[in-house]
Amino acid sequence: MKGNVFLLEDDTSICGLVKVALEMNDFKFSSFPTLKAFSDALEKELPDVALLDIMLPDGSGLDALKLVKQKYPSVSCIMLSALSKEEDKVNGLNMGADDYIAKPFSVLELVARVNARIRGKQKPAVLTARDITLDTETFSCEIDGKSIQLNRKEFELLKYFMENQGKVLTRDKLLIEVWGYDTGETRTLDNHVARLRKLGVPIETIFGVGYKL
């Protein structure tokens, strides 16, 4: 499978066309007619890409976009909307949408854009930084040749640092990307950073901003 795609759309004919096109291209596919059904599904499984219609029976695709970006920031979101609704495109992109496709759309274009989002998400399974090696497939870590046991959040935090080596990462950004929320409370993050430092991870504090590996 190339990836997992969720479609939030109440038009059954569009769902059918998208289903055929994506499954023929080796994607796992699920569709949901309401915001509630989509939200419930996210609690059980996360897609790689979410296709979000703007007009829904129980809300807006912009509500779905806000939910995904706040709780599941790793999911790429592509908005679907009528060509005439310029404000929907602007609002969606300003709220964090990764792409926008105007209706009516070509299913070939949609598949191409989904493929582009999937390619953009692909990262090497083994990450290295100095004497640190992180294997994202086996969930293993070595520092200076020694196997290190990390809990899930420690692993995800170190992984995000290693994917962004040399970049200054704000506390808010780290909370959103690793924990999926930003409460303004950084104690949990700081405690995890302190733990990684004790293990030998060279994380630098950038005072008043955040951290850098």
C-alpha positions, -999 to 999 in steps of 0.1 A, spaced: 0 0 0 12 35 -9 -7 51 20 -40 55 38 -65 81 26 -96 94 44 -123 113 24 -148 135 42 -176 139 16 -214 134 17 -218 131 -21 -219 93 -28 -210 97 -65 -178 116 -57 -170 90 -30 -174 62 -55 -151 79 -81 -124 87 -56 -126 52 -41 -120 35 -75 -92 59 -85 -73 56 -52 -77 18 -48 -66 13 -84 -34 32 -75 -28 10 -44 -41 33 -17 -61 22 13 -93 43 13 -122 51 36 -149 77 32 -172 94 58 -204 114 51 -203 135 83 -179 154 104 -188 132 134 -181 100 115 -148 114 104 -139 125 139 -148 91 154 -126 73 128 -96 95 136 -97 82 172 -92 46 159 -68 51 129 -49 80 114 -46 84 76 -16 98 57 -38 122 38 -73 135 46 -95 149 17 -119 174 32 -151 187 15 -161 222 27 -199 218 28 -211 190 51 -245 181 67 -232 186 102 -206 213 98 -178 225 76 -146 209 63 -128 238 79 -140 225 112 -124 191 103 -92 209 92 -90 227 125 -95 194 144 -69 175 124 -42 202 126 -47 206 164 -49 170 174 -32 151 145 -6 174 129 11 146 110 -19 141 87 -18 160 54 -50 178 45 -63 186 10 -94 208 8 -121 201 -18 -145 230 -27 -165 246 -54 -145 266 -79 -165 298 -72 -158 298 -34 -125 317 -33 -129 325 4 -129 288 12 -95 283 -5 -80 313 13 -95 303 47 -84 267 43 -48 275 33 -46 301 61 -58 275 86 -30 251 76 -44 231 47 -16 215 27 -33 217 -7 -66 227 -23 -85 211 -52 -115 229 -68 -146 211 -78 -153 197 -103 -119 180 -103 -101 153 -123 -96 121 -104 -62 118 -121 -52 152 -107 -65 142 -73 -44 110 -73 -13 130 -84 -18 154 -55 -23 127 -30 9 110 -43 28 142 -39 17 146 -3 27 110 4 61 115 -12 66 146 9 59 127 41 84 98 33 115 100 55 144 76 59 138 48 83 172 52 100 182 87 112 216 97 124 231 126 142 267 126 155 268 93 175 230 89 177 212 63 155 174 61 155 156 33 136 119 43 131 109 9 119 123 -11 148 117 17 174 153 13 185 179 39 195 217 37 200 239 64 214 277 60 212 271 24 202 250 16 233 213 6 230 191 31 247 155 25 259 131 53 252 94 57 259 71 66 231 72 104 236 109 104 242 114 85 209 90 108 190 107 139 204 142 127 195 129 117 161 115 152 154 148 168 166 168 145 143 145 153 113 152 190 120 189 190 129 203 225 132 169 242 132 157 262 161 124 247 172 100 267 194 84 251 224 50 256 209 61 239 177 74 209 196 43 206 217 21 206 186 42 182 165 50 157 192 21 159 216 -5 172 192 -15 203 212 -3 236 225 -15 245 260 13 270 267 25 246 294 60 235 286 70 216 318 63 182 301 85 192 271 113 205 293 113 173 314 116 152 282 144 173 269 162 170 303 159 132 301 173 131 265 202 152 276 210 128 304 212 101 278 238 121 258 216 139 233 232 173 225 201 195 227 209 232 230 186 257 247 179 288 227 168 312 255 134 328 249 127 306 218 131 269 223 156 242 215 180 230 188 198 197 181 
